[in-house]
Amino acid sequence: MSLEDTVSHDASAVDLHVGVRIRLRRAALGMSLERLAEALGVSYQQVQKYERGMNRIGAGRLYRLSKMLDVPVSYFFEHIGASLDGGPRRSPGIGEDGADSKLEPMNRRETLELIRAYYRIRDRKVRKRLLELVRSLAAKLPS
């Protein structure tokens, strides 16, 4: 593989990783594709292309996305090493084909539903108690 091919492959993998992170955050917030597209001033098809890594996102637009999705820009690059070090070239859709059990935990529909439900609880004290309960239950499970 030539240096040009390697650079192109890595750039594509980065675009895909960033797109997956956008999709995860949008889904976690319960934000529709159309709503995000409208806020960005692009078509929903364009947002789909970003999420699938088919189109590259410029720095300014990525910055705007970070503000709209209420995450730091660095969020889009978290865990990127795994994507570049032999991760899948195509990320499965969230809950696609009923294969939730094969997906990474943050890509599972169940996880996203749990996050959405958690943040619908308005009382911070109740959310904190729920988090403590979940941690307590998880600590009692064998590793």
A tleap script that builds the chain and sets N, CA, C and O, in Angstrom:
source leaprc.protein.ff14SB
mol = sequence {
  NMET SER LEU GLU ASP THR VAL SER HIE ASP
  ALA SER ALA VAL ASP LEU HIE VAL GLY VAL
  ARG ILE ARG LEU ARG ARG ALA ALA LEU GLY
  MET SER LEU GLU ARG LEU ALA GLU ALA LEU
  GLY VAL SER TYR GLN GLN VAL GLN LYS TYR
  GLU ARG GLY MET ASN ARG ILE GLY ALA GLY
  ARG LEU TYR ARG LEU SER LYS MET LEU ASP
  VAL PRO VAL SER TYR PHE PHE GLU HIE ILE
  GLY ALA SER LEU ASP GLY GLY PRO ARG ARG
  SER PRO GLY ILE GLY GLU ASP GLY ALA ASP
  SER LYS LEU GLU PRO MET ASN ARG ARG GLU
  THR LEU GLU LEU ILE ARG ALA TYR TYR ARG
  ILE ARG ASP ARG LYS VAL ARG LYS ARG LEU
  LEU GLU LEU VAL ARG SER LEU ALA ALA LYS
  LEU PRO CSER
}
set mol.1.N position { 0.855 -1.176 0.000 }
set mol.1.CA position { 0.000 0.000 0.000 }
set mol.1.C position { 0.896 1.232 0.000 }
set mol.1.O position { 1.825 1.324 0.803 }
set mol.2.N position { 0.625 2.176 -0.891 }
set mol.2.CA position { 1.427 3.387 -0.991 }
set mol.2.C position { 1.079 4.349 0.137 }
set mol.2.O position { 0.058 4.193 0.807 }
set mol.3.N position { 1.934 5.338 0.337 }
set mol.3.CA position { 1.686 6.361 1.351 }
set mol.3.C position { 0.385 7.092 1.046 }
set mol.3.O position { -0.384 7.399 1.958 }
set mol.4.N position { 0.136 7.372 -0.221 }
set mol.4.CA position { -1.106 8.056 -0.621 }
set mol.4.C position { -2.332 7.216 -0.272 }
set mol.4.O position { -3.337 7.751 0.198 }
set mol.5.N position { -2.257 5.909 -0.498 }
set mol.5.CA position { -3.368 5.015 -0.148 }
set mol.5.C position { -3.584 4.971 1.360 }
set mol.5.O position { -4.723 4.965 1.828 }
set mol.6.N position { -2.493 4.940 2.118 }
set mol.6.CA position { -2.588 4.907 3.576 }
set mol.6.C position { -3.236 6.170 4.108 }
set mol.6.O position { -4.116 6.107 4.966 }
set mol.7.N position { -2.802 7.325 3.599 }
set mol.7.CA position { -3.364 8.602 4.036 }
set mol.7.C position { -4.844 8.662 3.686 }
set mol.7.O position { -5.657 9.101 4.499 }
set mol.8.N position { -5.197 8.223 2.484 }
set mol.8.CA position { -6.599 8.232 2.059 }
set mol.8.C position { -7.439 7.311 2.935 }
set mol.8.O position { -8.546 7.670 3.334 }
set mol.9.N position { -6.916 6.124 3.237 }
set mol.9.CA position { -7.625 5.169 4.096 }
set mol.9.C position { -7.838 5.751 5.491 }
set mol.9.O position { -8.936 5.671 6.042 }
set mol.10.N position { -6.774 6.342 6.064 }
set mol.10.CA position { -6.880 6.925 7.401 }
set mol.10.C position { -7.877 8.068 7.427 }
set mol.10.O position { -8.656 8.186 8.372 }
set mol.11.N position { -7.864 8.921 6.390 }
set mol.11.CA position { -8.810 10.041 6.329 }
set mol.11.C position { -10.234 9.514 6.258 }
set mol.11.O position { -11.119 10.046 6.929 }
set mol.12.N position { -10.469 8.496 5.472 }
set mol.12.CA position { -11.810 7.907 5.376 }
set mol.12.C position { -12.240 7.310 6.704 }
set mol.12.O position { -13.395 7.443 7.108 }
set mol.13.N position { -11.308 6.651 7.380 }
set mol.13.CA position { -11.627 6.059 8.689 }
set mol.13.C position { -11.957 7.156 9.703 }
set mol.13.O position { -12.846 6.975 10.534 }
set mol.14.N position { -11.264 8.272 9.646 }
set mol.14.CA position { -11.536 9.391 10.552 }
set mol.14.C position { -12.919 9.959 10.246 }
set mol.14.O position { -13.699 10.225 11.160 }
set mol.15.N position { -13.226 10.144 8.959 }
set mol.15.CA position { -14.537 10.673 8.574 }
set mol.15.C position { -15.655 9.761 9.073 }
set mol.15.O position { -16.676 10.239 9.566 }
set mol.16.N position { -15.462 8.453 8.945 }
set mol.16.CA position { -16.455 7.498 9.407 }
set mol.16.C position { -16.597 7.565 10.928 }
set mol.16.O position { -17.712 7.575 11.449 }
set mol.17.N position { -15.483 7.611 11.628 }
set mol.17.CA position { -15.524 7.674 13.092 }
set mol.17.C position { -16.258 8.925 13.562 }
set mol.17.O position { -17.120 8.848 14.437 }
set mol.18.N position { -15.922 10.067 12.989 }
set mol.18.CA position { -16.579 11.323 13.368 }
set mol.18.C position { -18.074 11.229 13.072 }
set mol.18.O position { -18.896 11.666 13.878 }
set mol.19.N position { -18.427 10.664 11.927 }
set mol.19.CA position { -19.835 10.513 11.570 }
set mol.19.C position { -20.603 9.643 12.549 }
set mol.19.O position { -21.735 9.958 12.917 }
set mol.20.N position { -19.990 8.558 12.966 }
set mol.20.CA position { -20.626 7.669 13.946 }
set mol.20.C position { -20.838 8.409 15.262 }
set mol.20.O position { -21.882 8.267 15.898 }
set mol.21.N position { -19.853 9.193 15.664 }
set mol.21.CA position { -19.978 9.954 16.915 }
set mol.21.C position { -21.101 10.991 16.824 }
set mol.21.O position { -21.823 11.215 17.796 }
set mol.22.N position { -21.247 11.621 15.656 }
set mol.22.CA position { -22.349 12.575 15.453 }
set mol.22.C position { -23.678 11.850 15.598 }
set mol.22.O position { -24.581 12.310 16.296 }
set mol.23.N position { -23.780 10.720 14.934 }
set mol.23.CA position { -25.038 9.956 14.976 }
set mol.23.C position { -25.375 9.506 16.399 }
set mol.23.O position { -26.526 9.591 16.828 }
set mol.24.N position { -24.372 9.032 17.117 }
set mol.24.CA position { -24.602 8.590 18.498 }
set mol.24.C position { -25.123 9.727 19.363 }
set mol.24.O position { -26.084 9.562 20.114 }
set mol.25.N position { -24.483 10.871 19.250 }
set mol.25.CA position { -24.884 12.001 20.089 }
set mol.25.C position { -26.258 12.514 19.701 }
set mol.25.O position { -27.078 12.818 20.567 }
set mol.26.N position { -26.515 12.613 18.402 }
set mol.26.CA position { -27.831 13.063 17.927 }
set mol.26.C position { -28.918 12.118 18.431 }
set mol.26.O position { -29.967 12.560 18.899 }
set mol.27.N position { -28.661 10.818 18.333 }
set mol.27.CA position { -29.640 9.822 18.782 }
set mol.27.C position { -29.829 9.888 20.293 }
set mol.27.O position { -30.949 9.773 20.789 }
set mol.28.N position { -28.733 10.072 21.021 }
set mol.28.CA position { -28.830 10.147 22.484 }
set mol.28.C position { -29.665 11.339 22.920 }
set mol.28.O position { -30.356 11.280 23.937 }
set mol.29.N position { -29.601 12.417 22.154 }
set mol.29.CA position { -30.397 13.601 22.466 }
set mol.29.C position { -31.830 13.497 21.949 }
set mol.29.O position { -32.671 14.342 22.255 }
set mol.30.N position { -32.100 12.455 21.163 }
set mol.30.CA position { -33.434 12.313 20.576 }
set mol.30.C position { -33.691 13.345 19.490 }
set mol.30.O position { -34.839 13.702 19.229 }
set mol.31.N position { -32.632 13.823 18.860 }
set mol.31.CA position { -32.737 14.846 17.824 }
set mol.31.C position { -32.892 14.185 16.457 }
set mol.31.O position { -32.137 13.275 16.113 }
set mol.32.N position { -33.859 14.639 15.691 }
set mol.32.CA position { -34.064 14.067 14.362 }
set mol.32.C position { -32.991 14.559 13.397 }
set mol.32.O position { -32.371 15.602 13.602 }
set mol.33.N position { -32.797 13.789 12.357 }
set mol.33.CA position { -31.882 14.157 11.280 }
set mol.33.C position { -32.303 15.490 10.684 }
set mol.33.O position { -31.473 16.357 10.409 }
set mol.34.N position { -33.600 15.638 10.491 }
set mol.34.CA position { -34.130 16.858 9.883 }
set mol.34.C position { -33.860 18.079 10.754 }
set mol.34.O position { -33.497 19.142 10.250 }
set mol.35.N position { -34.037 17.925 12.050 }
set mol.35.CA position { -33.825 19.047 12.963 }
set mol.35.C position { -32.361 19.488 12.965 }
set mol.35.O position { -32.067 20.683 12.944 }
set mol.36.N position { -31.451 18.521 12.991 }
set mol.36.CA position { -30.032 18.853 12.961 }
set mol.36.C position { -29.671 19.497 11.627 }
set mol.36.O position { -28.919 20.471 11.589 }
set mol.37.N position { -30.199 18.962 10.545 }
set mol.37.CA position { -29.922 19.517 9.215 }
set mol.37.C position { -30.391 20.967 9.118 }
set mol.37.O position { -29.682 21.831 8.600 }
set mol.38.N position { -31.584 21.214 9.621 }
set mol.38.CA position { -32.126 22.568 9.581 }
set mol.38.C position { -31.247 23.532 10.387 }
set mol.38.O position { -30.969 24.646 9.944 }
set mol.39.N position { -30.819 23.095 11.559 }
set mol.39.CA position { -29.969 23.942 12.399 }
set mol.39.C position { -28.616 24.220 11.735 }
set mol.39.O position { -28.036 25.291 11.914 }
set mol.40.N position { -28.119 23.241 10.963 }
set mol.40.CA position { -26.845 23.405 10.261 }
set mol.40.C position { -26.996 24.173 8.951 }
set mol.40.O position { -26.021 24.689 8.406 }
set mol.41.N position { -28.236 24.241 8.450 }
set mol.41.CA position { -28.473 24.900 7.172 }
set mol.41.C position { -28.107 24.028 5.979 }
set mol.41.O position { -27.704 24.529 4.930 }
set mol.42.N position { -28.253 22.708 6.154 }
set mol.42.CA position { -27.984 21.764 5.070 }
set mol.42.C position { -29.177 20.811 4.948 }
set mol.42.O position { -30.079 20.835 5.785 }
set mol.43.N position { -29.181 19.989 3.925 }
set mol.43.CA position { -30.257 19.017 3.753 }
set mol.43.C position { -30.045 17.839 4.709 }
set mol.43.O position { -28.934 17.602 5.184 }
set mol.44.N position { -31.120 17.113 4.978 }
set mol.44.CA position { -30.969 15.942 5.848 }
set mol.44.C position { -30.107 14.893 5.158 }
set mol.44.O position { -29.433 14.107 5.824 }
set mol.45.N position { -30.126 14.874 3.813 }
set mol.45.CA position { -29.278 13.927 3.086 }
set mol.45.C position { -27.800 14.231 3.330 }
set mol.45.O position { -26.972 13.323 3.415 }
set mol.46.N position { -27.486 15.518 3.441 }
set mol.46.CA position { -26.098 15.908 3.712 }
set mol.46.C position { -25.679 15.422 5.104 }
set mol.46.O position { -24.566 14.924 5.274 }
set mol.47.N position { -26.552 15.562 6.086 }
set mol.47.CA position { -26.236 15.076 7.435 }
set mol.47.C position { -26.062 13.559 7.399 }
set mol.47.O position { -25.172 13.023 8.060 }
set mol.48.N position { -26.902 12.866 6.634 }
set mol.48.CA position { -26.742 11.410 6.489 }
set mol.48.C position { -25.358 11.084 5.938 }
set mol.48.O position { -24.700 10.158 6.412 }
set mol.49.N position { -24.918 11.842 4.940 }
set mol.49.CA position { -23.599 11.600 4.358 }
set mol.49.C position { -22.492 11.848 5.380 }
set mol.49.O position { -21.499 11.121 5.403 }
set mol.50.N position { -22.653 12.871 6.229 }
set mol.50.CA position { -21.678 13.096 7.297 }
set mol.50.C position { -21.664 11.907 8.249 }
set mol.50.O position { -20.601 11.399 8.607 }
set mol.51.N position { -22.853 11.467 8.655 }
set mol.51.CA position { -22.946 10.381 9.630 }
set mol.51.C position { -22.397 9.072 9.093 }
set mol.51.O position { -21.917 8.246 9.869 }
set mol.52.N position { -22.455 8.867 7.810 }
set mol.52.CA position { -21.935 7.637 7.200 }
set mol.52.C position { -20.472 7.759 6.792 }
set mol.52.O position { -19.879 6.803 6.294 }
set mol.53.N position { -19.888 8.949 7.006 }
set mol.53.CA position { -18.491 9.154 6.648 }
set mol.53.C position { -18.269 9.306 5.167 }
set mol.53.O position { -17.133 9.225 4.701 }
set mol.54.N position { -19.331 9.524 4.416 }
set mol.54.CA position { -19.211 9.668 2.963 }
set mol.54.C position { -18.711 11.059 2.583 }
set mol.54.O position { -18.012 11.212 1.581 }
set mol.55.N position { -19.058 12.064 3.365 }
set mol.55.CA position { -18.602 13.433 3.134 }
set mol.55.C position { -17.830 13.916 4.343 }
set mol.55.O position { -18.192 13.642 5.487 }
set mol.56.N position { -16.777 14.628 4.070 }
set mol.56.CA position { -15.923 15.172 5.118 }
set mol.56.C position { -16.560 16.433 5.695 }
set mol.56.O position { -17.205 17.198 4.977 }
set mol.57.N position { -16.374 16.640 6.987 }
set mol.57.CA position { -16.921 17.802 7.671 }
set mol.57.C position { -15.793 18.796 7.915 }
set mol.57.O position { -14.760 18.446 8.485 }
set mol.58.N position { -15.996 20.027 7.485 }
set mol.58.CA position { -15.002 21.075 7.699 }
set mol.58.C position { -14.909 21.454 9.167 }
set mol.58.O position { -15.818 21.177 9.948 }
set mol.59.N position { -13.819 22.082 9.532 }
set mol.59.CA position { -13.563 22.446 10.926 }
set mol.59.C position { -14.641 23.375 11.482 }
set mol.59.O position { -15.096 23.189 12.611 }
set mol.60.N position { -15.049 24.368 10.702 }
set mol.60.CA position { -16.072 25.306 11.175 }
set mol.60.C position { -17.395 24.623 11.435 }
set mol.60.O position { -18.056 24.899 12.436 }
set mol.61.N position { -17.786 23.730 10.538 }
set mol.61.CA position { -19.045 23.009 10.706 }
set mol.61.C position { -18.955 22.039 11.878 }
set mol.61.O position { -19.931 21.857 12.606 }
set mol.62.N position { -17.795 21.417 12.068 }
set mol.62.CA position { -17.626 20.512 13.202 }
set mol.62.C position { -17.740 21.289 14.517 }
set mol.62.O position { -18.310 20.798 15.491 }
set mol.63.N position { -17.196 22.494 14.530 }
set mol.63.CA position { -17.314 23.347 15.709 }
set mol.63.C position { -18.788 23.670 15.974 }
set mol.63.O position { -19.242 23.587 17.115 }
set mol.64.N position { -19.534 24.035 14.933 }
set mol.64.CA position { -20.970 24.328 15.082 }
set mol.64.C position { -21.712 23.092 15.579 }
set mol.64.O position { -22.588 23.196 16.438 }
set mol.65.N position { -21.366 21.926 15.043 }
set mol.65.CA position { -22.001 20.682 15.494 }
set mol.65.C position { -21.746 20.453 16.982 }
set mol.65.O position { -22.643 20.027 17.710 }
set mol.66.N position { -20.530 20.734 17.428 }
set mol.66.CA position { -20.218 20.525 18.846 }
set mol.66.C position { -21.104 21.403 19.723 }
set mol.66.O position { -21.535 20.976 20.794 }
set mol.67.N position { -21.375 22.615 19.279 }
set mol.67.CA position { -22.238 23.520 20.041 }
set mol.67.C position { -23.687 23.028 19.999 }
set mol.67.O position { -24.372 23.029 21.023 }
set mol.68.N position { -24.151 22.613 18.834 }
set mol.68.CA position { -25.544 22.143 18.696 }
set mol.68.C position { -25.797 20.871 19.485 }
set mol.68.O position { -26.882 20.677 20.034 }
set mol.69.N position { -24.789 19.999 19.543 }
set mol.69.CA position { -24.942 18.718 20.232 }
set mol.69.C position { -24.436 18.780 21.670 }
set mol.69.O position { -24.450 17.778 22.385 }
set mol.70.N position { -23.989 19.961 22.086 }
set mol.70.CA position { -23.567 20.218 23.453 }
set mol.70.C position { -22.457 19.265 23.912 }
set mol.70.O position { -22.537 18.649 24.975 }
set mol.71.N position { -21.426 19.167 23.078 }
set mol.71.CA position { -20.244 18.372 23.407 }
set mol.71.C position { -19.004 19.159 22.974 }
set mol.71.O position { -19.090 20.012 22.091 }
set mol.72.N position { -17.858 18.878 23.589 }
set mol.72.CA position { -16.633 19.530 23.103 }
set mol.72.C position { -16.243 18.928 21.750 }
set mol.72.O position { -16.629 17.798 21.449 }
set mol.73.N position { -15.504 19.645 20.951 }
set mol.73.CA position { -15.056 19.143 19.648 }
set mol.73.C position { -14.312 17.821 19.825 }
set mol.73.O position { -14.411 16.931 18.980 }
set mol.74.N position { -13.577 17.693 20.908 }
set mol.74.CA position { -12.800 16.465 21.148 }
set mol.74.C position { -13.687 15.220 21.227 }
set mol.74.O position { -13.213 14.110 20.982 }
set mol.75.N position { -14.977 15.394 21.568 }
set mol.75.CA position { -15.909 14.262 21.646 }
set mol.75.C position { -15.904 13.464 20.343 }
set mol.75.O position { -15.966 12.234 20.366 }
set mol.76.N position { -15.832 14.156 19.216 }
set mol.76.CA position { -15.924 13.492 17.921 }
set mol.76.C position { -14.721 12.595 17.634 }
set mol.76.O position { -14.778 11.739 16.751 }
set mol.77.N position { -13.630 12.792 18.380 }
set mol.77.CA position { -12.412 12.028 18.145 }
set mol.77.C position { -12.094 11.039 19.260 }
set mol.77.O position { -11.068 10.360 19.209 }
set mol.78.N position { -12.963 10.948 20.268 }
set mol.78.CA position { -12.733 9.996 21.354 }
set mol.78.C position { -12.693 8.578 20.809 }
set mol.78.O position { -13.490 8.214 19.944 }
set mol.79.N position { -11.780 7.795 21.308 }
set mol.79.CA position { -11.634 6.371 20.955 }
set mol.79.C position { -11.301 6.172 19.474 }
set mol.79.O position { -11.589 5.114 18.916 }
set mol.80.N position { -10.714 7.151 18.850 }
set mol.80.CA position { -10.448 7.048 17.410 }
set mol.80.C position { -9.345 6.042 17.103 }
set mol.80.O position { -9.304 5.492 16.003 }
set mol.81.N position { -8.455 5.794 18.051 }
set mol.81.CA position { -7.385 4.837 17.815 }
set mol.81.C position { -7.906 3.471 17.406 }
set mol.81.O position { -7.340 2.838 16.515 }
set mol.82.N position { -8.974 3.006 18.039 }
set mol.82.CA position { -9.557 1.707 17.709 }
set mol.82.C position { -10.088 1.695 16.285 }
set mol.82.O position { -9.991 0.676 15.600 }
set mol.83.N position { -10.644 2.804 15.831 }
set mol.83.CA position { -11.179 2.884 14.474 }
set mol.83.C position { -10.066 2.818 13.434 }
set mol.83.O position { -10.239 2.226 12.369 }
set mol.84.N position { -8.933 3.421 13.743 }
set mol.84.CA position { -7.830 3.452 12.784 }
set mol.84.C position { -6.977 2.192 12.834 }
set mol.84.O position { -6.273 1.875 11.875 }
set mol.85.N position { -7.039 1.478 13.948 }
set mol.85.CA position { -6.214 0.283 14.117 }
set mol.85.C position { -6.978 -0.990 13.787 }
set mol.85.O position { -7.005 -1.932 14.579 }
set mol.86.N position { -7.588 -1.011 12.630 }
set mol.86.CA position { -8.230 -2.238 12.177 }
set mol.86.C position { -9.678 -2.371 12.556 }
set mol.86.O position { -10.227 -3.469 12.459 }
set mol.87.N position { -10.324 -1.314 12.981 }
set mol.87.CA position { -11.752 -1.366 13.267 }
set mol.87.C position { -12.541 -1.565 11.989 }
set mol.87.O position { -11.965 -1.518 10.902 }
set mol.88.N position { -13.828 -1.783 12.087 }
set mol.88.CA position { -14.621 -2.024 10.889 }
set mol.88.C position { -14.645 -0.804 9.986 }
set mol.88.O position { -14.664 0.327 10.473 }
set mol.89.N position { -14.644 -1.018 8.686 }
set mol.89.CA position { -14.708 0.071 7.717 }
set mol.89.C position { -16.095 0.675 7.674 }
set mol.89.O position { -16.252 1.856 7.364 }
set mol.90.N position { -17.094 -0.120 7.979 }
set mol.90.CA position { -18.463 0.377 7.969 }
set mol.90.C position { -19.047 0.125 9.335 }
set mol.90.O position { -19.026 -1.001 9.834 }
set mol.91.N position { -19.559 1.158 9.929 }
set mol.91.CA position { -20.158 1.003 11.252 }
set mol.91.C position { -21.601 0.561 11.099 }
set mol.91.O position { -22.329 1.138 10.291 }
set mol.92.N position { -22.042 -0.444 11.849 }
set mol.92.CA position { -23.439 -0.855 11.749 }
set mol.92.C position { -24.353 0.236 12.276 }
set mol.92.O position { -23.966 1.038 13.126 }
set mol.93.N position { -25.549 0.252 11.766 }
set mol.93.CA position { -26.528 1.230 12.228 }
set mol.93.C position { -26.967 0.915 13.643 }
set mol.93.O position { -26.809 -0.209 14.120 }
set mol.94.N position { -27.510 1.902 14.298 }
set mol.94.CA position { -27.978 1.710 15.664 }
set mol.94.C position { -29.169 0.771 15.639 }
set mol.94.O position { -30.211 1.097 15.070 }
set mol.95.N position { -29.019 -0.393 16.253 }
set mol.95.CA position { -30.108 -1.346 16.320 }
set mol.95.C position { -30.429 -1.996 14.987 }
set mol.95.O position { -31.494 -2.596 14.837 }
set mol.96.N position { -29.539 -1.890 14.023 }
set mol.96.CA position { -29.785 -2.378 12.672 }
set mol.96.C position { -29.917 -3.898 12.652 }
set mol.96.O position { -29.144 -4.600 13.304 }
set mol.97.N position { -30.881 -4.397 11.915 }
set mol.97.CA position { -31.070 -5.832 11.701 }
set mol.97.C position { -31.211 -6.632 12.995 }
set mol.97.O position { -30.892 -7.821 13.021 }
set mol.98.N position { -31.677 -6.007 14.052 }
set mol.98.CA position { -31.869 -6.723 15.309 }
set mol.98.C position { -30.579 -7.271 15.884 }
set mol.98.O position { -30.611 -8.188 16.704 }
set mol.99.N position { -29.452 -6.730 15.473 }
set mol.99.CA position { -28.162 -7.250 15.901 }
set mol.99.C position { -27.587 -6.458 17.065 }
set mol.99.O position { -26.368 -6.327 17.180 }
set mol.100.N position { -28.443 -5.931 17.928 }
set mol.100.CA position { -27.991 -5.112 19.049 }
set mol.100.C position { -26.905 -5.783 19.874 }
set mol.100.O position { -25.967 -5.121 20.319 }
set mol.101.N position { -27.019 -7.084 20.081 }
set mol.101.CA position { -26.064 -7.769 20.943 }
set mol.101.C position { -24.661 -7.776 20.359 }
set mol.101.O position { -23.694 -7.961 21.098 }
set mol.102.N position { -24.525 -7.578 19.046 }
set mol.102.CA position { -23.215 -7.574 18.397 }
set mol.102.C position { -22.594 -6.184 18.355 }
set mol.102.O position { -21.415 -6.045 18.033 }
set mol.103.N position { -23.372 -5.154 18.677 }
set mol.103.CA position { -22.891 -3.786 18.596 }
set mol.103.C position { -22.135 -3.391 19.849 }
set mol.103.O position { -22.310 -3.983 20.914 }
set mol.104.N position { -21.294 -2.380 19.705 }
set mol.104.CA position { -20.648 -1.772 20.855 }
set mol.104.C position { -21.746 -1.263 21.785 }
set mol.104.O position { -22.813 -0.881 21.305 }
set mol.105.N position { -21.521 -1.246 23.094 }
set mol.105.CA position { -22.576 -0.825 24.027 }
set mol.105.C position { -23.184 0.541 23.703 }
set mol.105.O position { -24.397 0.714 23.827 }
set mol.106.N position { -22.370 1.511 23.290 }
set mol.106.CA position { -22.913 2.843 23.008 }
set mol.106.C position { -23.689 2.907 21.700 }
set mol.106.O position { -24.358 3.907 21.437 }
set mol.107.N position { -23.618 1.878 20.881 }
set mol.107.CA position { -24.376 1.844 19.630 }
set mol.107.C position { -25.698 1.096 19.775 }
set mol.107.O position { -26.494 1.070 18.837 }
set mol.108.N position { -25.939 0.500 20.914 }
set mol.108.CA position { -27.151 -0.295 21.108 }
set mol.108.C position { -28.361 0.591 21.366 }
set mol.108.O position { -28.273 1.590 22.080 }
set mol.109.N position { -29.464 0.223 20.791 }
set mol.109.CA position { -30.708 0.966 20.975 }
set mol.109.C position { -31.075 1.028 22.463 }
set mol.109.O position { -31.525 2.060 22.960 }
set mol.110.N position { -30.876 -0.092 23.160 }
set mol.110.CA position { -31.186 -0.164 24.591 }
set mol.110.C position { -30.420 0.915 25.378 }
set mol.110.O position { -30.978 1.558 26.267 }
set mol.111.N position { -29.153 1.101 25.043 }
set mol.111.CA position { -28.338 2.109 25.721 }
set mol.111.C position { -28.891 3.501 25.462 }
set mol.111.O position { -29.014 4.311 26.381 }
set mol.112.N position { -29.222 3.772 24.213 }
set mol.112.CA position { -29.744 5.089 23.864 }
set mol.112.C position { -31.089 5.351 24.533 }
set mol.112.O position { -31.354 6.464 24.986 }
set mol.113.N position { -31.934 4.329 24.597 }
set mol.113.CA position { -33.225 4.492 25.277 }
set mol.113.C position { -33.021 4.766 26.759 }
set mol.113.O position { -33.727 5.587 27.345 }
set mol.114.N position { -32.055 4.079 27.367 }
set mol.114.CA position { -31.759 4.288 28.783 }
set mol.114.C position { -31.261 5.716 29.027 }
set mol.114.O position { -31.678 6.363 29.988 }
set mol.115.N position { -30.392 6.196 28.178 }
set mol.115.CA position { -29.865 7.552 28.319 }
set mol.115.C position { -30.983 8.581 28.173 }
set mol.115.O position { -31.079 9.520 28.964 }
set mol.116.N position { -31.825 8.400 27.160 }
set mol.116.CA position { -32.941 9.340 26.961 }
set mol.116.C position { -33.874 9.349 28.168 }
set mol.116.O position { -34.277 10.413 28.638 }
set mol.117.N position { -34.213 8.174 28.665 }
set mol.117.CA position { -35.116 8.080 29.814 }
set mol.117.C position { -34.470 8.718 31.043 }
set mol.117.O position { -35.137 9.424 31.799 }
set mol.118.N position { -33.198 8.477 31.241 }
set mol.118.CA position { -32.467 9.034 32.379 }
set mol.118.C position { -32.552 10.560 32.373 }
set mol.118.O position { -32.832 11.175 33.402 }
set mol.119.N position { -32.311 11.163 31.216 }
set mol.119.CA position { -32.313 12.622 31.147 }
set mol.119.C position { -33.716 13.225 31.120 }
set mol.119.O position { -33.864 14.441 31.247 }
set mol.120.N position { -34.735 12.405 30.958 }
set mol.120.CA position { -36.110 12.912 31.096 }
set mol.120.C position { -36.486 13.098 32.562 }
set mol.120.O position { -37.455 13.789 32.876 }
set mol.121.N position { -35.721 12.481 33.455 }
set mol.121.CA position { -35.947 12.663 34.896 }
set mol.121.C position { -35.404 14.046 35.242 }
set mol.121.O position { -34.197 14.283 35.191 }
set mol.122.N position { -36.295 14.936 35.589 }
set mol.122.CA position { -35.918 16.338 35.822 }
set mol.122.C position { -35.178 16.552 37.142 }
set mol.122.O position { -34.294 17.404 37.223 }
set mol.123.N position { -35.525 15.801 38.155 }
set mol.123.CA position { -34.953 15.978 39.487 }
set mol.123.C position { -33.534 15.396 39.532 }
set mol.123.O position { -33.350 14.187 39.390 }
set mol.124.N position { -32.541 16.258 39.728 }
set mol.124.CA position { -31.144 15.822 39.755 }
set mol.124.C position { -30.878 14.816 40.865 }
set mol.124.O position { -30.069 13.905 40.692 }
set mol.125.N position { -31.548 14.969 42.000 }
set mol.125.CA position { -31.345 14.049 43.117 }
set mol.125.C position { -31.842 12.650 42.754 }
set mol.125.O position { -31.210 11.651 43.097 }
set mol.126.N position { -32.958 12.589 42.070 }
set mol.126.CA position { -33.498 11.291 41.652 }
set mol.126.C position { -32.557 10.643 40.642 }
set mol.126.O position { -32.285 9.445 40.722 }
set mol.127.N position { -32.059 11.439 39.689 }
set mol.127.CA position { -31.102 10.899 38.708 }
set mol.127.C position { -29.866 10.366 39.418 }
set mol.127.O position { -29.371 9.290 39.082 }
set mol.128.N position { -29.369 11.108 40.388 }
set mol.128.CA position { -28.168 10.686 41.115 }
set mol.128.C position { -28.421 9.378 41.860 }
set mol.128.O position { -27.564 8.494 41.866 }
set mol.129.N position { -29.576 9.251 42.480 }
set mol.129.CA position { -29.921 8.009 43.208 }
set mol.129.C position { -30.029 6.834 42.243 }
set mol.129.O position { -29.593 5.725 42.550 }
set mol.130.N position { -30.610 7.086 41.078 }
set mol.130.CA position { -30.731 6.032 40.066 }
set mol.130.C position { -29.341 5.588 39.606 }
set mol.130.O position { -29.086 4.393 39.461 }
set mol.131.N position { -28.459 6.535 39.382 }
set mol.131.CA position { -27.092 6.208 38.990 }
set mol.131.C position { -26.401 5.384 40.072 }
set mol.131.O position { -25.708 4.414 39.766 }
set mol.132.N position { -26.584 5.763 41.318 }
set mol.132.CA position { -26.005 5.005 42.437 }
set mol.132.C position { -26.552 3.584 42.474 }
set mol.132.O position { -25.812 2.633 42.729 }
set mol.133.N position { -27.854 3.442 42.219 }
set mol.133.CA position { -28.468 2.108 42.194 }
set mol.133.C position { -27.863 1.251 41.087 }
set mol.133.O position { -27.525 0.089 41.313 }
set mol.134.N position { -27.729 1.817 39.899 }
set mol.134.CA position { -27.170 1.066 38.779 }
set mol.134.C position { -25.731 0.671 39.065 }
set mol.134.O position { -25.337 -0.465 38.801 }
set mol.135.N position { -24.946 1.590 39.598 }
set mol.135.CA position { -23.551 1.269 39.954 }
set mol.135.C position { -23.496 0.156 40.996 }
set mol.135.O position { -22.659 -0.743 40.911 }
set mol.136.N position { -24.382 0.220 41.966 }
set mol.136.CA position { -24.427 -0.782 43.016 }
set mol.136.C position { -24.755 -2.176 42.426 }
set mol.136.O position { -24.116 -3.175 42.757 }
set mol.137.N position { -25.745 -2.202 41.566 }
set mol.137.CA position { -26.125 -3.474 40.925 }
set mol.137.C position { -24.994 -4.025 40.066 }
set mol.137.O position { -24.717 -5.225 40.086 }
set mol.138.N position { -24.346 -3.149 39.316 }
set mol.138.CA position { -23.250 -3.582 38.433 }
set mol.138.C position { -22.054 -4.092 39.233 }
set mol.138.O position { -21.365 -5.018 38.806 }
set mol.139.N position { -21.813 -3.489 40.389 }
set mol.139.CA position { -20.668 -3.893 41.219 }
set mol.139.C position { -20.857 -5.301 41.777 }
set mol.139.O position { -19.878 -5.976 42.098 }
set mol.140.N position { -22.091 -5.743 41.894 }
set mol.140.CA position { -22.378 -7.056 42.471 }
set mol.140.C position { -22.300 -8.184 41.436 }
set mol.140.O position { -22.365 -9.362 41.788 }
set mol.141.N position { -22.161 -7.815 40.164 }
set mol.141.CA position { -22.093 -8.824 39.109 }
set mol.141.C position { -20.662 -9.332 38.951 }
set mol.141.O position { -19.707 -8.579 39.143 }
set mol.142.N position { -20.515 -10.613 38.599 }
set mol.142.CA position { -19.153 -11.121 38.363 }
set mol.142.C position { -18.576 -10.463 37.110 }
set mol.142.O position { -19.302 -10.146 36.168 }
set mol.143.N position { -17.277 -10.267 37.117 }
set mol.143.CA position { -16.598 -9.596 35.999 }
set mol.143.C position { -16.569 -10.415 34.757 }
set mol.143.O position { -16.031 -9.977 33.740 }
savepdb mol mol.pdb
quit
